[in-house]
Amino acid sequence: MNSTLLTWLSAWLLVGFTLFTICSPTISGASAEPSVTSPNQTQPGGRKVVKTDAEWKKILTADQYAVLRKEGTERAFTSPLNDIHQEGTFYCAACHNPLFSSSTKFDSGTGWPSFYKPISKNAVDEKTDKAFGMVRTEVICNVCGGHLGHVFDDGPKPTGLRYCMNGIAMTFEKK
């Protein structure tokens, strides 16, 4: 192979591996212990939802459970919430906590519903995610601690943030 072809092939393999690692549907090995939210995971008014894994399994679908409780990721371009363009609110599928307004939703081209800011500063919490040999910022529901997705600093104005959410972790209600 000539060196130019080898360089291009190497570059594309690196890009493909990076995208696969970031975007692939995976389930991390979370423990089977009861799901407990920390004291700071409360919404104004102090509402907090704490359930055991068995309780979550009863109220969530298998796919919702895999994402919300086991930090999985749905496959890109599979969520019907990608096509929502109506005015309304996106809620946590586990506890019905309001998360995002449709007015902050944008098409990021990633295949997941994306927003440039949460509906309020108390709607979500963030924590460091060191899975898969990289450091990302995980976004969790501030009421039930459910995994929603990740936030990146490549979003549009006014915040420059991209909250890349799993559609299966949310529901939508029209205004």
Secondary structure, DSSP 8 states (H G I E B T S, - for coil): --HHHHHHHHHHHHHHHHHHHHHS--------S-B---TT---TT-----B-HHHHHHHS-HHHHHHHTT-----TT--GGGG--SSEEEEETTT--EEEEGGGEE--SSSS-EESS-SSTTTEEEEEE-GGGS-EEEEEETTT--EEEEEES---TTT--EEEE-GGGEEEEE-
